[in-house]
Amino acid sequence: MKRIIRRLILFVVIVIAGCSLALFLILNASLPQLDGEISASRISADIRIQRDAGGMPTVSAKNRADLAFGTGFVHGQDRFFQMDLTRRQAAGELAEIIGPAALEIDKRNRLHRFRSRASRVITRMASDEAEILSAYVAGVNAGLDSLGARPFEYFILGVTPEPWRPEDTLLVAYAMFLELNDERASHDIKRGLVHRVMPAQAYDWLYPSGTKWDAPIVGEARKGIAIPSPEQLNVRDSTQASNRSTVSEDAEAPLLGSNNWAVSGKLSHSGRAIVANDMHLKLATPNVFYRARLVVNGADERDVSGVTLPGTPAVVAGSNGHVAWGLTNSYGDWSDAVILRPGGQPDSYLTPGGEMEFTVYKEQIDVKGESPREFVVRETIWGPVLDDHSYPDVELAVRWLAHEPNSVNLRQLDLETVKSVFEAVQVANGLGIPPQNFVSGDAEGNIAWTIAGQLPVRTQYDSSIPADWSEGGGWIGWLGADDYPRVVNPEGGRIWTANARVVDGDVLRKIGDGDYDLGARAMQIRDGLFAKESFKPADMLAIQFDDRAILMAPWRELLLAVLDDGALRNNAQRREYRELVDDWIPRASPESVGYRLVRAFRSELRKTVFDALMRPVTAAYDSEVEFWISKQFEGPLWAVLEEQPLHLLPAEYDSWQDLMLQAVDRNLEYFANNFEGGLAQRNWGERNMATIRHPLSRALPILSRWLDMPREPLSGDSNLPKAQGPGWGASERFAVSPGNEANGYLHMPTGQSGHPLSEFYRAGHENWVQGRPMDFLPGATQHVLTLTAQE
């Protein structure tokens, strides 16, 4: 019997070992070839791909089309599955390879019919763009075909990868619109719900255009608006019960944005401008960006380094030796909710040109393992009809920049050869990307800011709430290049943006307010730049890693004042809360307990006060609706807490002191109920623990340690320069002087490769975590692969 058991165990071990070996061989076969030669069609001359110890390629070719092929080749080798998910997300085609779990995501995104829109854009694409796109697509497919086996994710999913197509590159661009824009005008709708009920004075106070924290490069900080009178807004007399959700530490949703800035040559050691950029996005394994140096050695000579977006052929941000540039999301107003008035005939609506029928598209969503689903999209002359909004009594359509044919193009390629910021801003204004704050500096020391991307021109109406365009109005064209906002060589020699308000007056009206960020982060960056009079690129990393809790400092003072002797009497829990806050580390650092407690206090007060102010509005609706909390609510919130008007205090509280003490007590209860150990163990690192995961690791937790980046505490938070959360943050950090790239730095989370067996899968990640600079340019060559042109 024992012999049988031993044989059975041996058999099981052999089977497991055999399966493990087979799996290893399959995975190993899908690793990209890094050295030697590969014959390639569609290229006119050999392409040289050199990789350094971190996997960063230098792709060298004789012309721009061949360079696009080479870029596509390395993207296809290293990142094809990531590219596949990105195109499918934008097109609403994830369920085809994932199954019914992705169906709702597909429905949400299929509303925009981006694959169809991409196909139409390609038909009108300029010939030079079309040539580069065709070469890039061919390169991606050649890179995929060069693998000895399909990427491992396809074995797990049990599907075969589809070839890359030209429209897929545009879908990657559309995916960034989805990431960075309000694609359903939800801000307008949620603000509109308040606007329908609240008196104008109260509404304007609740949704200001700025605060004392503003730090624009043009204009001044905003002064506060007077608190509404009891006649305009009275919470004390409201009988509406609180609808505040359970306590959490999420004061506000993370803002996907970025920081960028430039200092002029008169402030740099070299006399060249310095450009710094860290783009804050959702983080996953692999990273959204891919480092590369792209070189043309022929007649169309160029040499550009930086970060590329897998699926597209251009450098997104970086330097070409003459000009460096970086991007941050502008948070302008790029979508509008349009109220639809029904026509006299069924399935019709009113327009300035008369009654029109909806255009109906029946989209088929393929679902792995199940029958296809039909998804109906109704479109108007302004855009698709929203299928999930809560605005009462009417249907709404969304007019969104991404739906316009001119919203996407490949003109970022033109940045590779600009020689000055004056040329760069001209190119930037014509780009087809989600509108960005484009900051650039050149080798002569000039610096500039403008908006990159297409800007709509509107008639006079309030675009921050749903509007009726049935009798006229709306978008009437596109801003001309000469009318774009620009700032060139400001007197102070410094330019900075951080997703907040950048300008003022008529210039701001051209951009609009898409709920841009509170200015605290921009202010901290501005003050850091004005704290020095001379810079080198390495100095910029200190600002990018600045985690000082300046916005939280007054909240700490308020909290200490609230926890006075009377509040602490016979209450050991409050006493410990106060002691930890009093002894805080004034940074969003992993070891700081006091920072986390102050932040939780602000979060709970923010939700409590906003909920109270919304009670008269909530009472006007029969069903539960969601209202928008402005990023500028910090201003009204502080006004209430400082002036403490009785008519804005909810009836269940005896005083504002009582309201704030109960917020502390709810936080104490939250920490006690949700975490093990005492309050002194609740440091910020416990909350801000890195969660940078491969898309499949949630479904396969047994593989998470192999697929995901390490779980480790991170410094940083929103509303300060080191913008960092568990699953979002700087997707890259760099600073560089054009023409002096050898002294610049660039690092990013995760690694270059999307393959977990690759030596490049995690290469450089720990440098990103710890804030250690890595060379902006590739290091010494470790691998050389030549793509040889077929005779």
Salt bridges, closest charged atoms under 4 A:
ASP35 OD2 - HIS783 ND1 2.85
ASP78 OD2 - ARG51 NH2 3.24
ASP84 OD1 - ARG87 NE 2.88
ASP84 OD1 - ARG88 NE 2.86
GLU93 OE2 - ARG115 NE 2.75
GLU96 OE1 - ARG88 NH1 3.10
GLU104 OE2 - LYS107 NZ 3.62
ASP128 OD2 - ARG411 NH2 2.87
GLU129 OE2 - ARG411 NH1 2.90
GLU153 OE2 - HIS694 NE2 2.87
GLU167 OE2 - ARG115 NH1 3.52
GLU167 OE2 - ARG165 NE 3.60
ASP168 OD2 - ARG87 NH1 2.56
ASP168 OD1 - ARG115 NH2 3.08
ASP182 OD2 - HIS187 ND1 3.62
GLU183 OE2 - ARG108 NH2 3.32
ASP214 OD2 - ARG501 NH2 2.84
GLU249 OE2 - ARG596 NH2 2.75
ASP250 OD1 - ARG687 NH2 2.36
GLU252 OE2 - ARG602 NH1 3.05
GLU252 OE1 - ARG606 NH2 3.70
ASP278 OD2 - HIS280 NE2 2.71
ASP300 OD2 - ARG302 NH2 2.43
ASP303 OD2 - ARG293 NH2 2.68
ASP333 OD1 - ARG458 NH2 3.62
ASP336 OD2 - ARG458 NE 3.03
GLU363 OE1 - ARG110 NH1 3.21
GLU363 OE2 - ARG113 NE 3.37
GLU370 OE1 - ARG373 NH2 2.72
GLU379 OE2 - ARG113 NH1 3.31
GLU379 OE2 - ARG117 NH2 2.94
ASP387 OD1 - ARG184 NH1 3.02
ASP388 OD2 - ARG108 NH1 3.41
ASP388 OD1 - ARG184 NH1 2.81
GLU395 OE2 - ARG378 NH2 2.29
GLU404 OE2 - ARG399 NE 2.88
ASP414 OD2 - ARG411 NE 2.64
GLU416 OE2 - ARG64 NH2 2.77
GLU416 OE1 - ARG302 NH1 2.53
ASP468 OD2 - ARG341 NE 3.04
ASP504 OD2 - ARG222 NH1 3.00
ASP504 OD2 - ARG501 NH1 3.40
ASP506 OD1 - ARG509 NH2 2.14
ASP515 OD2 - LYS631 NZ 3.28
ASP517 OD2 - ARG521 NH2 3.00
ASP527 OD1 - ARG526 NE 3.03
GLU533 OE2 - ARG494 NH2 3.39
ASP539 OD2 - LYS532 NZ 4.00
ASP539 OD1 - LYS536 NZ 3.24
ASP546 OD2 - ARG548 NH2 2.87
ASP547 OD1 - ARG587 NH1 2.75
GLU557 OE2 - ARG556 NH1 3.07
ASP582 OD1 - ARG556 NH2 3.60
GLU604 OE2 - ARG244 NH1 2.97
GLU604 OE1 - LYS607 NZ 3.79
GLU604 OE2 - ARG666 NE 2.73
ASP611 OD2 - ARG615 NH2 3.82
GLU626 OE2 - LYS190 NZ 3.41
GLU634 OE1 - ARG602 NH2 2.78
GLU652 OE2 - ARG615 NH2 2.61
ASP665 OD2 - ARG574 NH2 2.68
GLU686 OE1 - ARG596 NH1 2.51
GLU686 OE1 - ARG682 NE 2.69
ASP708 OD2 - ARG693 NE 3.34
GLU712 OE2 - HIS765 NE2 3.96
ASP717 OD2 - ARG599 NE 2.60
GLU759 OE2 - HIS783 NE2 3.67
